[in-house]
Amino acid sequence: MTRTLRHTFVQAVLAAGLCGCAHVPVGQDDLSYSERQSYLQQLDGWDMRGRIAVDMGEQAFQGSFRWQQSVDSLDLVVRGPLGAGVLQVTGPPDRLMVRARGETWELVNPETELSALLGWWLPVRSFSAWLLGLPDPMFAAQTSFGPDDTLQSLEQRLWTLSFQSYQLLDSVALPRRIDLIHRDLELHVTVDRWQSVADE
């Protein structure tokens, strides 16, 4: 990946400016972890909206996001206020299209190529599980659980995740705040809304 393309891509991400905060009530379901995991893994798809903050040491930004997940593809949009700095990632796990600042990249080895674009290791295929408070079943993981049988911490694929709080969404306890750390990179995700495909 050329330096010019990487610079363009990172600038598109950084252009996603600050977004406002929203209060979301906290709640718990009556499911065990295995029951919650089974329910979430059987879904045909879901729609999640929220906020993300990225700290790369010398650079940092915040933005809003919408992640739509189906059985075999994802559609992720990250943006700042008034639609500024739109970044879109779409497609199946083995072939993603990335659009930002008028540029388009087709990734045939998405995790490797997207990580090269961003300049840090991003295991994108695992994020759909992580956002639901689950480890990716395809990879080894170290986990710990809270007294309410929700995932509290996860070490997987060179990332460390802390699930800071949960909320009741669609009658299921799902993460509200997730802190993700990989070396000097920190991601802080706040989920404001989630619903399964069946509810749309």
TAJONOR-V161005 format. One line per field, one symbol per residue. ss: DSSP state (A for helix, B for strand, O for the rest). phi: phi as a letter, one per 30 degrees, with the letter a starting at -180 (. if undefined). burial: + if it has 16 or more other ideal C-beta (glycine too) atoms within 10 Angstrom, else -. A space follows every 10 residues. Layout:
BEGIN
ss=???
phi=???
burial=???
END
This chain:
BEGIN
ss=OOAAAAAAAA AAAAOOOOOO OOOOOOOOOO OOAAAAAAAA AOOOBBBBBB BBBBBOOOOB BBBBBBBBBB OOOBBBBBBO AAAOOOBBBB BBOOBBBBBB OOBBBBBOOA AAAAAAAAOO OOOAAAAAAA OOOOOOOOOO OBBBBOOOOO BBBBBBOOBB BBBBBBBBBO OBBBBBBBBB BBOOBBBBBB BBBBBBAAAO
phi=.ddddddddd ddddddddbd cbdbdcabcc cdeddddddd dcddlabbba bbbbbcidba abacbbcccc ebabbcbcbc ehididbbbb kdecacccba hicbbcccbe ddddddddjb dbdedcddde dcibddddbd acbbbddcic dcbbcahicc cbcdabbcbh ibdbecbbcb bbhccbcbcc ccabadedcd
burial=-------+++ -+++++--+- ---+----+- +-+--++-++ --+-++++-+ ++++-+---- +++++-+++- ---+-+++++ ----+++++- +----+-+-+ ----+-+--+ +-++++++-- ++++++++++ ++++++---- +--------+ ++-+-++-+- +-+--++-+- -+++++++-+ -+--+-++++ ++-+-+----
END
